[in-house]
Amino acid sequence: MNKRYILFDLDGTLTDPMVGITNSVAYALAAFGIQVEDKTALCAFIGPPLTDSFREYYGFSQDQALLAIKKYREYFAVKGIFENRVYAGIPQLLAALKAQGRLVLLATSKPEVFARQILEHFHLAAYFDTIAGSNLDGTRVIKAEVIAYALGELGVANLNQAVMIGDRRHDIIGAKKCGLESIGVLYGYGSEEELRGAGADYLAAGVGQLKELLLEEPDRLFAQG
């Protein structure tokens, strides 16, 4: 796959944010009197916009969801943001892409200010030609909007030269809306069924397979269908 522009999701694709996100969600829910015994049940919050998740999984109104996000950020901005780890092999993959002259973009529904902090904390920011995320006021949160913004920042006109990589259906759907091919990664928080159902063009079981697809002939990888 000889793509010039490589777009990455953040959570579940570059880093595993499970501890920080589930702790932050549990903190927010506690403000509403909701106690969560098993925080792994909150992994569904990893990836999609938080407003959607609070409404879908807990029946919150829009106003309640916005208040929950405010409480979420009380914990996340101080502690949860760093309860995170980089997936093995990601720094090497990013370095290899840059060595080949690829342009690397981040496209995440996470607020851009937090995404930038995370990449800087893990010494990954230097690999990225642009870092695009949502705004703290809740705008530009839909993945297609973030992808379009990231592409616009670099003036990308030839969409055939770009690919979006992510672990949830939102990444795949966003890529399709923007006219991009997509790669679904199976080491994150979306299932193979979810990614295939959303229409992922390729699937990669691990970071090594993702590197093989992006940097070498993809004859040992599998395309959807």
C-alpha positions in Angstrom: 0.0 0.0 0.0 2.0 2.9 -1.3 0.0 5.8 0.3 1.6 9.2 0.9 -0.7 10.4 3.6 -1.2 8.1 6.6 -3.9 9.0 9.1 -4.1 7.4 12.5 -6.7 7.3 15.2 -5.3 7.7 18.7 -7.1 5.6 21.3 -7.0 1.9 20.6 -4.7 2.5 17.6 -1.5 4.2 18.8 -2.1 3.9 22.5 -4.1 1.8 24.9 -6.0 4.3 27.1 -8.2 1.8 28.9 -7.2 2.7 32.5 -7.4 6.4 32.1 -10.7 6.5 30.1 -12.5 4.0 32.3 -11.4 5.7 35.5 -12.5 9.0 34.1 -15.9 7.7 33.0 -16.4 6.0 36.4 -15.6 9.3 38.1 -18.1 11.1 35.9 -20.8 8.5 36.6 -20.2 8.7 40.3 -21.3 12.4 40.2 -24.7 11.1 39.1 -24.8 8.5 41.8 -23.9 5.6 39.5 -21.3 3.2 40.8 -19.4 0.9 38.5 -18.0 -2.3 40.0 -16.4 -3.7 36.8 -14.7 -0.9 34.9 -14.0 -3.1 32.0 -17.7 -2.6 31.2 -16.8 1.0 30.4 -14.4 0.0 27.5 -17.2 0.8 25.1 -16.5 4.5 25.8 -13.1 4.1 24.1 -13.3 5.6 20.6 -16.7 7.1 20.1 -17.5 10.7 21.0 -18.3 10.8 24.8 -21.6 12.6 24.3 -22.9 9.7 22.2 -21.7 7.1 24.7 -23.2 8.7 27.8 -26.5 9.0 26.0 -26.4 5.5 24.5 -25.2 3.5 27.5 -26.7 5.4 30.4 -29.7 7.2 28.8 -28.4 10.6 29.6 -30.1 13.7 28.1 -27.9 16.0 26.0 -27.5 18.4 29.0 -26.7 15.5 31.3 -24.1 14.2 28.8 -22.4 17.6 28.7 -22.3 17.7 32.5 -20.9 14.2 32.5 -18.1 15.3 30.1 -17.3 18.2 32.4 -16.9 15.8 35.3 -15.0 13.3 33.1 -12.4 16.0 32.3 -11.9 16.9 36.0 -10.3 13.5 36.4 -8.9 13.0 32.9 -7.1 16.3 32.5 -5.1 15.8 35.7 -4.6 12.0 36.0 -6.4 10.0 33.4 -4.6 11.5 30.4 -1.4 9.7 31.5 -3.0 6.4 32.6 -2.1 5.2 29.1 0.5 3.2 27.3 1.9 3.1 23.7 1.3 -0.2 21.9 4.5 -2.1 21.3 6.0 -1.4 17.9 4.2 1.9 17.3 7.2 4.2 17.6 9.2 2.0 15.2 6.3 2.1 12.7 6.0 5.9 12.8 9.8 6.2 12.4 9.8 3.9 9.4 6.9 5.8 7.8 8.8 9.1 8.2 12.0 7.6 6.9 10.2 6.7 3.7 9.0 10.3 3.4 5.3 9.6 4.3 3.2 12.4 5.8 1.7 11.2 9.1 -1.6 12.7 10.4 -3.5 12.2 13.6 -7.3 12.3 13.4 -9.0 11.7 16.7 -12.3 12.6 18.3 -10.5 13.3 21.5 -10.0 17.0 22.2 -7.0 18.2 20.2 -5.4 19.8 23.3 -5.4 16.4 25.1 -4.2 14.5 22.0 -1.3 16.8 21.6 -0.4 16.3 25.3 -0.5 12.6 25.0 1.7 12.5 21.9 4.2 14.8 23.5 4.2 12.8 26.8 5.1 9.6 24.9 7.6 11.4 22.6 5.5 10.7 19.5 4.5 14.2 18.5 7.6 14.8 16.3 6.4 12.0 13.9 3.2 13.9 13.0 2.9 16.5 10.3 -0.5 17.5 11.7 -2.5 16.7 14.8 -6.2 17.1 14.4 -8.9 16.5 17.1 -12.1 17.8 18.4 -12.6 21.2 20.1 -13.3 21.5 23.8 -16.6 23.1 23.1 -17.9 19.9 21.5 -17.5 20.9 17.9 -15.6 19.0 15.2 -16.2 15.8 17.2 -17.6 13.6 14.3 -14.8 11.5 12.9 -15.5 12.6 9.2 -15.2 16.2 10.3 -11.9 15.5 12.0 -10.5 13.6 9.0 -11.6 16.4 6.6 -9.9 19.0 8.9 -6.7 17.0 9.1 -6.5 16.6 5.3 -7.3 20.3 4.8 -4.5 21.3 7.1 -2.0 19.7 4.7 -3.9 20.6 1.6 -4.4 17.0 0.5 -6.2 16.9 -2.8 -5.5 13.4 -4.1 -7.6 11.2 -1.7 -6.4 8.1 -3.4 -3.0 8.8 -1.7 -4.5 8.8 1.8 -5.6 6.0 4.2 -7.3 6.1 7.6 -6.3 3.6 10.3 -8.4 3.0 13.4 -9.9 0.4 15.7 -13.6 1.4 15.8 -16.4 1.7 13.2 -16.4 5.5 13.6 -12.9 5.5 12.0 -14.0 3.4 9.1 -17.3 5.2 8.5 -15.5 8.6 8.7 -13.0 7.5 6.2 -15.7 6.4 3.7 -17.5 9.7 4.1 -14.3 11.5 3.2 -13.5 9.2 0.2 -10.5 7.4 1.8 -9.5 3.7 2.1 -9.3 2.4 5.6 -7.5 -0.2 7.7 -9.2 -1.6 10.8 -6.8 -2.8 13.5 -7.9 -5.7 15.6 -5.6 -5.1 18.6 -7.8 -2.2 19.8 -11.3 -2.0 21.1 -13.4 -2.8 18.0 -14.2 -6.4 17.0 -13.6 -7.9 13.5 -17.3 -8.0 13.1 -17.6 -4.3 13.8 -14.8 -3.3 11.5 -15.9 -5.5 8.6 -19.5 -4.4 9.1 -18.4 -0.8 8.8 -16.6 -1.6 5.5 -12.9 -1.6 6.4 -10.9 -2.2 3.2 -8.2 -4.0 5.1 -7.7 -5.5 8.6 -4.5 -5.9 10.6 -4.3 -8.2 13.5 -1.3 -6.5 15.1 1.1 -3.6 14.8 3.5 -5.9 12.9 0.9 -6.7 10.3 0.0 -3.1 10.0 3.6 -2.2 9.4 3.8 -4.9 6.8 0.7 -3.5 5.0 1.9 0.1 5.0 5.6 -0.5 4.2 5.8 -3.7 2.2 3.8 -5.7 -0.4 0.5 -6.6 1.3 0.4 -10.1 -0.1 0.2 -11.8 3.3 -2.6 -9.6 4.5 -6.2 -9.9 4.0 -8.6 -7.4 2.4 -12.3 -7.4 3.3 -14.2 -9.9 1.2 
